[in-house]
């Protein structure tokens, strides 16, 4: 199963997937490209580090969404690269029809809350401010509804009395780094069983 990692930032979740691949935990999946919407994102440096092509693709003029033409360009690029599964790993754009339709049921997202609680931006901050005793992370299928697709896996993280926002966030990120590669490996097994 050929996997594309899409991101916008430092790429810690993408690196967790690449580390899992290097450690042979993704036997039936292969990351074939890193695609970034910001030319200065540290995530692009993961390409040379792990021997995977890393590419900046212009998203268009908007900050949190694609222009329709550029989203269609991204979809064509991923299709030309033979991508089977698109993984949104810290990708800060809303995905719409030009990418959703050609990759229907083939795009997953990692969100730093126990969905359906606290969808959207700043999930960890939303969880923290709500004072709930448990946070966590969710991997889900991407649909037209933001953070609304079927869940593929969740990990719970307990908030302890001595936690700060920073330590709580650190625990959630650690949970994300374990969950995302695990879900990709499970999807790869199902992909090859078809």
Secondary structure by P-SEA (a helix, b strand, c coil): cbbbbbbccccaaaaaaaaaaaacccccccccbbbbcccccccccccccccbbbbbbbcccccccccaaaaaaaaaaaaaacccbbbbccccccccccccccccccbbbbbccccccccccaaaaaaaaacccccbbbbbbbccccccccccbbbbbbbcccccaaaaaaaaaaaaaacaaaaaaaaaaaaaac
